[in-house]
Amino acid sequence: MNMDLKTAGALFLLAVVTTATAAPRLTPEQCNSYPFKQPVGEVTRAQLKQELAELEAVGYDPGINDVYYPRDIQRAENKLHAKYLRECKPSSSRAQTAD
């Protein structure tokens, strides 16, 4: 029974974290952190978990035994990169107004 409570608590926490990271727009902090920017030093476990959450937010499901691996994760990485470009890179019109 105690183990079931711990498991339920961990699943709830995972759901909260996943929901928070699956926000429709990337925050400036997310835009300037791993996996979008090259890390300084070693990649931490937290950074890897964040990357997985970002990939899952754009459709990747690591729980599926997929015969199309690695195409499925590459597709998710491409979607994530496109999201980064849409939400984090300044548009040309913004860049022109800054000049």
N, C-alpha and C positions, 0 to 999 in steps of 0.2 A: 504494500500500500504506500509506504514512504517513497519507494522508487517511482511509483506512478505519479505521485505529486511532483517529484523532481522533474520527471519527464514532461509533465503537463506544463510546469513552470518554464522549462527550457523552450518548449515549443511556442508558448505564448510570447516569450521574450524574442524568439526568432521571428515570429510573425510581426511583432511591433517594429523590430529593426528593419525587416524586409519592406514593410509598408512605408516606413519613413524614408528608406533609400529609394523606393520606387516612385518618388514624387514626380509629377509631370515635367518639372523643369530642374535643371541642374543649378545648384547654388554656386556662387563665385568660388567658395571654398572647394567644392567638388571639381569645378573646372580647373583649378590650379593644383590638384593633387593626383596621386596615382589612381587609376591607370592612364589618365590623360597626360600627365607630365612624367618625365623620366625621374625615378626616385633617386635621392641622394643616399647612398649606403644600401643596406640590405632591405628587401621588401619584407614588411612585417606580416604576421598572420592576420591582423586586423585589416591591412590593406588588401590582402588576398580575398578575405571575406567580403569586403566592400566591392571589389571587382566582380566577384561571383554574383553578388546582389544586383549590381548594375547590368550584368549579362542576363540574369533571370528577368529583369524588368523589361528587357527588349525581346523576350521570347525564348531564351535558352533554358532547357530543362535537363540538368545533369542526371536526374533520376531515371531517364528513359534510356534503355539499352538500344541505342540507335545505330542502325547499319550505315548511316550516312555520316558518322563521325569521321573526320573532323570538320566536314562541311557545315554541320549544324552550328558548331561553336564559331566557325569563321563567319558565318552569316550573322550571328549575334554580334560578333566583334565589329563587323562592318556597320551594322545598325547603330551600335553604340558610338562608333566613330562619327557617323553621320549626325547623330544626336548632339555630340560634342561640337561639331562644326556649326550646327544650327544655333545652339544655345550659348556657346562660349566664345566663338570667334566674332570679332566686331565685323559688321557688314561693311561693304565698301562705302555706302552712303554715310555711315557713322564715321568712318575713317576720313572721309572728305570734309565733313563738317568740323572735324577736330583741327584740320590744317589752318 
